[in-house]
Amino acid sequence: MCVSGVDTYSIAIAAVAGNVAAVTITNLYNSGFIVNGTLDASGGISIPTQSFGPGNISGSISSSGDVSYTITFGGSSDSCVFRINI
């Protein structure tokens, strides 16, 4: 999924009601995945390892918009880094 070149897709980051440090991120892998993250002291977002079926995903989003994540599925792993427009 993560290849050289230009991919364009949208992700959404939304606050979680009742928890000022928690966010929900939708479409992180351009596959409709919804993951949870936590704001860190530098203004970035930490995405702890979360499972979906036989795989998992984890990563981070920097305060400048750099997104990095690793997805593991069925014994294969894919790591991606990209920049979002914020």
C-alpha positions in Angstrom: 0.0 0.0 0.0 2.8 2.5 0.8 4.8 3.0 -2.4 7.0 5.7 -3.9 5.2 8.3 -5.7 2.1 10.4 -4.9 -1.0 9.0 -3.2 -3.8 11.2 -2.3 -6.4 10.2 0.3 -8.1 11.8 3.3 -7.7 11.0 7.0 -9.8 12.6 9.7 -8.7 13.4 13.2 -11.4 14.1 15.8 -11.4 14.8 19.5 -12.9 12.2 21.8 -15.6 13.6 24.0 -14.7 13.6 27.7 -10.9 13.1 27.2 -8.9 16.1 26.1 -5.8 14.0 25.3 -7.6 11.4 23.1 -8.3 11.5 19.4 -9.8 9.2 16.8 -8.1 8.9 13.4 -10.2 7.6 10.5 -8.8 6.1 7.3 -5.2 6.0 8.4 -4.2 3.2 5.9 -6.7 4.3 3.2 -8.7 1.3 4.1 -11.3 2.8 6.4 -9.4 1.8 9.6 -10.4 3.7 12.7 -7.6 4.0 15.3 -7.2 5.8 18.6 -4.4 8.1 19.5 -3.2 10.3 22.4 -1.8 13.8 22.2 1.8 14.0 23.5 3.7 16.9 25.1 5.2 18.1 21.8 1.8 18.5 20.2 2.0 15.3 18.2 -0.2 12.2 18.4 1.0 8.7 19.5 -0.9 5.8 18.0 -0.3 2.7 20.2 -0.5 -0.8 18.7 -4.1 -1.6 17.9 -5.4 -4.9 16.5 -7.9 -5.5 13.7 -8.6 -9.1 12.7 -5.3 -10.9 12.1 -3.2 -7.7 12.0 -2.2 -4.6 13.9 -1.2 -1.0 13.3 0.8 1.6 15.3 2.5 4.9 14.6 2.6 8.6 15.2 1.7 12.0 13.8 4.1 14.9 14.5 2.9 18.4 15.2 4.2 19.4 11.7 2.0 16.8 10.0 4.5 14.0 9.4 2.6 10.7 9.7 4.5 7.4 10.2 2.9 4.0 10.8 3.5 0.3 10.5 0.9 -2.2 9.7 1.3 -5.9 10.1 -1.1 -8.3 8.5 -0.7 -12.1 8.0 3.0 -12.1 8.7 3.8 -9.2 6.3 4.7 -5.7 7.4 4.4 -2.3 5.7 5.9 0.9 7.0 4.9 4.3 5.6 5.8 7.9 6.2 3.9 10.8 4.6 2.9 14.3 5.3 -0.6 15.6 5.8 -1.8 19.1 5.1 -2.8 20.6 8.4 
